Amino acid sequence: MPGAGSRGPGLPGSAFRAHGEARAAPPRSAARREEPLLRGAGDSLRRLLRRSPSFSSRAGGDLSSTMAARLVPNVSSKEGESQCEEKHVVLLSPVGKLEISGCETGLHEIKLPKMSVLPSGRAESSAACEVCEGAEEMTEPLKQCTAWLRAYFCEPARMASLPVPAFHHPLLRRDSFTRQVLWTLLRDVKFGEAVSYKQLAVLAGNSRAARAVGGAMRSNPIPIIIPCHRVICSSGQSGNYGGGNLLKEWLLSHEKLQKEKLAY
């Protein structure tokens, strides 16, 4: 993972907006909607963190049966059954080539490109996202994944109407704190938002597990869809990223810009 020396230009503080509010139905004891936790960076962010409202009553909930089925498909484990047949596709995106693998059951992995320079221009049409390898053998989860990523980069307004593809990576099939963290991140931290490692630990049910949250982010097999780029340092710095700090900053800036456009 690249060090801090590879960081690109800093993001404006307003690029970091996060909330500590879970999107699942609140418990009956929750009488009001809690306010977003992160709205800025640097000193202003630290002041917000000091007076952040408590949201422990909404944290640490178990996976709903519906989303659990999405994250962990009901795969037969009968003895002697052959393993799934992995297919590969390459999506040419505004940030480079995304290598995606999966089977008929779900996604296995998304491999990110390493960015040495920020991309020029902006993603403005679906032509900016094209499948350049493997189009003839795409499984349904791979088709859903490429459609979702096209919308993410080029037409964010369509994302809400698209299904999140099923996942079929071993890490997401085991009951663990890592899976709980990744599920919580996918469920609660939406497009254009950000959350600190500590806040995500609280949301996942263990306020002392900020370091473990960092490990979960490093282990994330489905980046962008499971948005580990939205997890930042409490100082407001973007922090490290498996695809490189430049890519993380580009994704956060892209979401900020697109969310502002959608607001009009």
Secondary structure, DSSP 8 states (H G I E B T S, - for coil): ---GGG--S---GGG--EE---SS---TT--S---EEE---HHHHHHHHHT----GGGSS----HHHHHHHS------TT------EEEEEEETTEEEEEEE-SS-EEEEE----SS--SS---SGGGSEEEE-GGG--HHHHHHHHHHHHHHH-GGGGGGS----B--GGGTS-SHHHHHHHHHHHHS-TT--EEHHHHHHHTT-TT-HHHHHHHHHH-SSBTTB-GGGEE-TTS-----TT-HHHHHHHHHHHHHHHHHHT-
